[in-house]
Amino acid sequence: MNRKINNLSLPVVSLLVILFPLLLNSYYTMRILSTLGIYLIIAMGLNVLLGFTGLVSIGQAGIFGISAYVCGILMERAGVNFWFAFFFAMAVGLLVGLGLGAITLKLESGYLAITTLGLCLMVKNILQNWDSMTNGFEGVIGIPKPSIFGYVIKSQKAVLVTITIFVVIIFWMLRFFLKSKYGRKLRASRDNEIAASMMGINVVSTRLLAFTIASVTAAIAGWLYAGLYGALFPDFFSMDLSVLFMCIVIVGGQGTIWGPIIGSFVVVYGKELLGSLGEGQMLVYGIILVLLCVVQPSGLAGLFEKGFARLREITLKKGEENAR
Amino acid sequence: MIDVLIIGITFGLIYGLVAISYSLIWQSMNLIHFAQGDLLMIGGFIAITLINLGITNMFPVVLITFVILALIGVVMQNGIYRFIPQKRVVTRIIATLGMGIIFKNLAVLIWGSNSHALPETFFPGSAISIFGISIRPVYYWTLLISITLVVLLMLFLYKTKFGLAVRLTAYNTELAKLMGVNPLLYQSVAFSLAIGITGVSGILCSPISYVNYKMGLAFGVKGFAAAIIGGLDSFPGAIIGGIVIGLIEVAFGQYLSGYIDAVVFGIMIVVLVIRPRGLFGKSKAIKI
């Protein structure tokens, strides 16, 4: 009985989440939520890597940037259809994921962090300087708005609904993946490499899979961003953005399916609040980040889990007492 | 041509010093410390402040900066990093990134967002000429100071009992504990030495390139590329890796000025593919 409700409730909740933006009226809220959705997609992919595989990538903004520019330039100059450009985004994600992963994943985990950081800086460097292709600091602007069955996705509400649909789809796919045997392989190789390889798990290829998933989701987010926002500037795709994605995963709780969702709301709205502090805002942001790493490394999801466990303990005790 | 070569080697030595600090931290704590570039910037700013306070002689400024940065290192290691378990790789790396953000924004609050430069007269002596090439004091002092630091560090690590304990902690923390060595003590010694060296490299680069709050990223990342090229476990390799990067930078600088960063990382990735342990690293790969 209980299980049946569970099986039904998740699709219903997903549908409600998708329909929720229709109730919103404030342009400001919808704008923030759209950006949040894009970040959330990347953070969910990154969580597979950070949380479930125990590897660090500081290059998500770089992959996001390459994909956004590739799709954006194709849509703007070559007139490629928005929906068709999706395949280019997939290709970018796969190429970067498999290519960079094959080089670094055989080495210790720190090497992936630094190579992806290098990728991030390289991408920004090239986007800023390759004037003939990326239009340098002026950016790629005027990317045509996508349309579906003749309806042009133009209003902020339509943009938000589209992004939410993709957030839900990607959430479901990642959830399915993490619950499959591949998800278990990831966790096994995170917790103990040697034990995992004794069980016959190919640790390197399992990690490669996780890294590729993370980079493909970042690439999909780039495609959505290019098409739905319509303008790209190189300074946006900086290392700070990568750190922000990691922050979302850490704040929410690495290695939990719900973590990035909690984290994206806390971090994005938290940054909006910090904005009123003016110059010191990034300092406060850094201090909070470091404190969180020291005090609550399992993030807010971990805190809630602890709270729930405590609550359950209390209610169980009460139940026992009542039974007596 | 020769001038360009000298500039390349000087920058290379600075990258090499940063690379050494990465490698020292990596060897002793198994941590890639991403705040290194920002600490270099802090070193530069502290030197400028000291000069503004009236200490114009080079030796005390270098020494005081080294000590202040080393103390910052002790505080960081004992206040933050030691509380994060070694197993939480992701959390540790994010903590270092967070420290980088903190230092960068502290610098903006304390010293403002303008660029500063050390006066070139800060380095004593006059230009010397070798084979008809005149070399300004900045350049030969950079060479002298960085070589002195490397030699002192290697003497300390390989010739003293204290250094032996540091190396043992790096090699195997559990073994060190069994031998009665307190790993926390030696890790903070190694860490603070590394941070001190980074601070000195911040002084060395400030007459040539301006000191501002944004400089950290470029130096930090190029220093890391140098460490990778030279091999994360070799100090002479780190210096050579740094010089390689410095020379690449001046060689490509004239033709591809905008793309230097991309070229440097491209070369780093090529080295990772061909020789993952770096050009001078020990050939033994650690099995995962």
HADDOCK unambig.tbl for C-alpha pairs under 7 A between the chains (distance, minus, plus):
assign (segid A and resid 50 and name CA) (segid B and resid 90 and name CA) 6.53 0.50 0.50
assign (segid A and resid 54 and name CA) (segid B and resid 90 and name CA) 6.49 0.50 0.50
assign (segid A and resid 55 and name CA) (segid B and resid 90 and name CA) 6.65 0.50 0.50
assign (segid A and resid 56 and name CA) (segid B and resid 90 and name CA) 5.87 0.50 0.50
assign (segid A and resid 103 and name CA) (segid B and resid 273 and name CA) 5.90 0.50 0.50
assign (segid A and resid 110 and name CA) (segid B and resid 32 and name CA) 6.60 0.50 0.50
assign (segid A and resid 118 and name CA) (segid B and resid 265 and name CA) 5.77 0.50 0.50
assign (segid A and resid 122 and name CA) (segid B and resid 261 and name CA) 6.20 0.50 0.50
assign (segid A and resid 122 and name CA) (segid B and resid 262 and name CA) 4.52 0.50 0.50
assign (segid A and resid 122 and name CA) (segid B and resid 265 and name CA) 6.95 0.50 0.50
assign (segid A and resid 125 and name CA) (segid B and resid 259 and name CA) 6.42 0.50 0.50
assign (segid A and resid 125 and name CA) (segid B and resid 261 and name CA) 6.76 0.50 0.50
assign (segid A and resid 125 and name CA) (segid B and resid 262 and name CA) 6.48 0.50 0.50
assign (segid A and resid 126 and name CA) (segid B and resid 259 and name CA) 6.67 0.50 0.50
assign (segid A and resid 129 and name CA) (segid B and resid 258 and name CA) 6.00 0.50 0.50
assign (segid A and resid 193 and name CA) (segid B and resid 288 and name CA) 6.92 0.50 0.50
assign (segid A and resid 282 and name CA) (segid B and resid 105 and name CA) 6.45 0.50 0.50
assign (segid A and resid 283 and name CA) (segid B and resid 101 and name CA) 6.73 0.50 0.50
assign (segid A and resid 283 and name CA) (segid B and resid 102 and name CA) 5.11 0.50 0.50
assign (segid A and resid 283 and name CA) (segid B and resid 105 and name CA) 5.33 0.50 0.50
assign (segid A and resid 283 and name CA) (segid B and resid 106 and name CA) 6.71 0.50 0.50
assign (segid A and resid 286 and name CA) (segid B and resid 98 and name CA) 4.83 0.50 0.50
assign (segid A and resid 286 and name CA) (segid B and resid 99 and name CA) 6.61 0.50 0.50
assign (segid A and resid 286 and name CA) (segid B and resid 101 and name CA) 5.37 0.50 0.50
assign (segid A and resid 286 and name CA) (segid B and resid 102 and name CA) 5.09 0.50 0.50
assign (segid A and resid 287 and name CA) (segid B and resid 102 and name CA) 6.42 0.50 0.50
assign (segid A and resid 289 and name CA) (segid B and resid 98 and name CA) 5.87 0.50 0.50
assign (segid A and resid 290 and name CA) (segid B and resid 95 and name CA) 4.97 0.50 0.50
assign (segid A and resid 290 and name CA) (segid B and resid 98 and name CA) 5.47 0.50 0.50
assign (segid A and resid 290 and name CA) (segid B and resid 99 and name CA) 6.77 0.50 0.50
assign (segid A and resid 293 and name CA) (segid B and resid 91 and name CA) 5.76 0.50 0.50
assign (segid A and resid 293 and name CA) (segid B and resid 95 and name CA) 5.99 0.50 0.50
assign (segid A and resid 294 and name CA) (segid B and resid 80 and name CA) 6.63 0.50 0.50
assign (segid A and resid 294 and name CA) (segid B and resid 83 and name CA) 6.12 0.50 0.50
assign (segid A and resid 294 and name CA) (segid B and resid 84 and name CA) 5.75 0.50 0.50
assign (segid A and resid 297 and name CA) (segid B and resid 91 and name CA) 6.60 0.50 0.50
